[in-house]
Amino acid sequence: MKSLKFECRLKSRVNVLRSIQSKHRFQHHCLASENSNVARTNLTPSQHVLDIWHKAEAVCFDVDCTVTVNDSLDLLAEYMGVGKEVENLTKKAMDGTLSLGQALEERLKLINCKPKDIKSFLAANPPQSRFAKGIVSLVTRLQERDVTVYLISGGFRELTLPIAEQLGIPRQQVFANRMLWQWDDETLEPSRLVGFDISEPTARNQGKPQAIAKIREAHTYSSVVMIGDGITDLEAVQVSGGADLFIGYGGVQRRAAVEKDADWYVMDFAELEAAMKCYQVAMIGSGAWACAAARMVAQNALENTSGMFDTKVKMWVYEENYEGRKLTEIINERHENPKYLPGVSLPENLVAMPDLLEVTEGADLLIFCSPHQFVRGVLKQLAGKVKKGAVAISLIKGMRVRVDGPQLISQMVERMLGIDCSVLMGANIAEGIAKEELSEAVIGYDNLDNAYVFEKVFQRPYFEVKLIPDGPGAEMCGTLKNIVALAAGFVDGLGYGPNSKAAVMRQGLSEMMNFSTRLYPSIRSETFLESCGMADLIATCYGGRNRKVAVEYASSWQAGAPQTFDALEASLLNGQKLQGVMTSDEVQEILRMKGWEQDYPLFTTINRIIHSQLDPSYVVKYKEGAGINISLHADPTVLKSGDTPPKGPRLAPLNTF
Amino acid sequence: MKSLKFECRLKSRVNVLRSIQSKHRFQHHCLASENSNVARTNLTPSQHVLDIWHKAEAVCFDVDCTVTVNDSLDLLAEYMGVGKEVENLTKKAMDGTLSLGQALEERLKLINCKPKDIKSFLAANPPQSRFAKGIVSLVTRLQERDVTVYLISGGFRELTLPIAEQLGIPRQQVFANRMLWQWDDETLEPSRLVGFDISEPTARNQGKPQAIAKIREAHTYSSVVMIGDGITDLEAVQVSGGADLFIGYGGVQRRAAVEKDADWYVMDFAELEAAMKCYQVAMIGSGAWACAAARMVAQNALENTSGMFDTKVKMWVYEENYEGRKLTEIINERHENPKYLPGVSLPENLVAMPDLLEVTEGADLLIFCSPHQFVRGVLKQLAGKVKKGAVAISLIKGMRVRVDGPQLISQMVERMLGIDCSVLMGANIAEGIAKEELSEAVIGYDNLDNAYVFEKVFQRPYFEVKLIPDGPGAEMCGTLKNIVALAAGFVDGLGYGPNSKAAVMRQGLSEMMNFSTRLYPSIRSETFLESCGMADLIATCYGGRNRKVAVEYASSWQAGAPQTFDALEASLLNGQKLQGVMTSDEVQEILRMKGWEQDYPLFTTINRIIHSQLDPSYVVKYKEGAGINISLHADPTVLKSGDTPPKGPRLAPLNTF
């Protein structure tokens, strides 16, 4: 997608050259415009144009004859009784006799109004009486999508602000010329209009691209669109640093020169509104977290009145029988997933389906949230079958260990489907989200445009989403914290206090950071302070199921009746696999392959405890635990439930260490 | 203290020049040495010399005639029956006819031994039969103090390693020459001695300072001492990059040239042992944390067999009556502080005293751990009365707000007493430490030498201490986390889940970092990932009393019977003040003064909740809470217990936000 934008920017550069070559093009075209009828091909937008329109982060509107059906200054002149004179002057400007600035200056002199005249003029001609057809609806829908709307007018700020106010556009998003007033000896007020401030970009030739350049300096918009009826609006894409796309509007004034060179020419704003992107969203997975996430997605799809999302959100459910019936049927009837997220009502626009390809057919946004051991199978089925232009996000925590190194889930999606894949990670225990308690997450992205869309998919009043340009960092955090959660569970299960738990968690975060940046040197250390890092670690070490099972494990050892993780998963997790155990094994395999085990004493000790090679109390003596030569001390085979665990090295009682 | 070291280094530089000027000094002095009797002034060490000896982090010993009563190579020659010949050769070396390297080479040729000869020689002459008087005890005591001991020998590694092993010195701490062997056609083993490796620093002239330079490259020792009997040992301080101090040893061979130029000359290692620093430690404070910390300090003072600490540790107790008797008397009788840390036995060498000046008299190490509102009064009493050279550490969490900006407790100590003050901060809930559960802390230092000493004061098998060069960062962490703990308590008291708590804690840590680095730009962001940062935050947000009282506060509001913090402190804290409330008020005063309130929405909302200006449920809507114009919505006066709280703005029910 980046390449399209680049292509479009390139085009702008070419246009700059074109513009320089034909210096007097402006006047010439303006004169020729009204009567000619040029053959057109840009009434239907190309895919390039549509792509930019879909991902525009800022849209700038010209005001006179675009937002409003008339020119405010002409109207004011009429109101002041000098309509005819100003009209003649405008004609002179069109002849090329006067420059833009001179013409404006002359018109102001003729109009010669006082502040009170402007006020009464505005009262007599309120903006709502002059709006072009469809503009209010278009601006509203753009704003609902968090697209920032600007007004860039060659007219005056004093006449434009009331229009902006009606459209809900803040003052700082209005660019126009400012009148200059002087103190009037008679009124003893600054009521003498003496001209206008020539330092505003709109006061100069090529003022609109200059205004847009100012906007771009202050923000990081990746795409900016200019919409207007005139040649000065078209200039927005003809000068470097301006807009990425120019849409000509002919609903009030149809000008041939503009129509000829516009990237897209519309006669009605309804065309633009209809062409706004409507994303189809597919959730792949239906566990507790998938259901809690899909619930937010479906809520957003329904509530987003901008039409950005298809209200129907499809969710792939691995079909199984529950209480004698198909799980998909139960979900669609009861609007609840009684097996994995019981007691939580799901929106009616969330539809459960057992056929993976039916779910993803036509989907623009793919959300992966299946158990991580099934992802590869899912991706194999999807390979070559996703919609062109579709993008993905992964909510899955885990990694894949291969001979040539580890692979993140997002990397697997990108490689197997050939599409961009962001990640959403954070302190997100499903039950809390389902209860709509305050939660936070980050979207780790590579492509910012896609991240913006996913932000709108997930952001809820109770669910704060932050974008960070570190997908691998966020994903590693989400993955590795489950290992540390086991340690936290051991600490809790053995009855140690908060100092010990905090110490183990700190060491855990430290090993997470070190391991992640060693595998992926681009990972940023700030990421570990975000919701996906320390916050998720905290939530998981106090509230998650990895901790819960680890508590039981440690207690069972302490009580002298040790259980295995397999047995505990079966009895406590409804048969679901414990993520932390799988991840610990995956990470340990990497550590072994690379000869790094001793550099990660907590990770190593946890893995040894999991496999009953060490007593759980080693969690608070992890350096010692990692240093023991296991083969000399304990049987490395994994215990079956009911077995007596091999005795680890003799442990000193806690208070003597 | 740094300046002394600098002076001493300067002296080394001067010596380098001196050494270069008298090129042939080495041979000359060696010949002159044995019989002359120079007038001496360095048999008693100066204070400068003692200071360096006290803070030495590495001590390097020459081996032949220093550690052992003879020269191993001479002894080997004798053993091989060529003692006389080697003796003659040594004389030739002393004449200046042969270089150091040539002499060594020639002696090896004469000795002409096989590997098996070396083995049988070593068996016949075990190191323990040849140790100089007092060396084993001295080395042991140095090692007990974590001073790293090196052997730097002009002889051979093969003969030195058994000596090192007996002294518990690891191989990597031995510098000596390595023999070179070749394959012997007859034995078919590498048993032919052909010379020695000239790439070892000790194989060259000025080899000892070169070996020390190598050591210093690999470590960050601030002080290194060389001890030996010969001129090559003295060179260690005569060449830049070498040792900071040279102590001549004359117990085996008394050489006048060495005696003349040594910084300190001893005839018996017992002199060095006797001159080791014995620190007197004073604990100022006797609350729960002070008692738990003093318990560790007293344990260390007793158990450190190096004599580094006076075993008697004095603790200042603000005298009060407890069950009709003086608290100090009860503590000294029962070895327990029943009022502030009941049920925890204190070591008998910890002595409670009511007189502050009696406690600090003669103390080298002052540990401040009183309630932070009393520190100023304590420091006023101590000003001008602490021992010269004494240094301090603060365990106190809090800050002082003054018109000209905030002041940390450590800064107050430094300013009012004129001494260096480190801080010890970490996830250290007193009860957990008293139970000897695994805990961690950092010492934030400005002066590394002092931090090393305090590390030995506090480090316990269950209490991991890490040194970080960021005192202000550690102290700000320890101080600010108590505010966040209140927020955590509100979240818990209102029954929100782990996602919300993690989100609030993450925001808290983020505001802590931002506020700290804004006040003190030198603060390092890594500090917030240490035990004093995220770990302490976690422990305090789950286990501390700030959280506990905040839980009660929020529950009381939720139950419709709101209490004030004053009332809760009285009923829950035995009348002690809640640190978080005080710190929140202090920080808020700074935020108000600087106009920063809106930049710290969580801090601001917490402060408003504390003062009953907002309902506690605003803790999960802190942005909104900080944005409300309080004066318009609620009575800003603090509630008395039993009052009905003013209603804040109408709150939406939780699940609709």
Interface residues (C-beta under 8 A of the other chain):
Chain A: A427 N428 I429 E431 G432 I433 K435 E436 E437 L438 S439 E440 P461 Y462 E464 Y496 G497 P498 N499 S500 K501 A502 A503 V504 M505 R506 L509 S510 M513 S525 E526 F528 L529 E530 S531 M534 A535 D536 I538 A539 T540 Y542 G543 G544 V620 K621 L654 N655 T656 F657
Chain B: A427 N428 I429 E431 G432 I433 K435 E436 E437 L438 S439 E440 P461 Y462 E464 Y496 G497 P498 N499 S500 K501 A502 A503 V504 M505 R506 L509 S510 M513 S525 E526 F528 L529 E530 S531 M534 A535 D536 I538 A539 T540 Y542 G543 G544 V620 K621 L654 N655 T656 F657
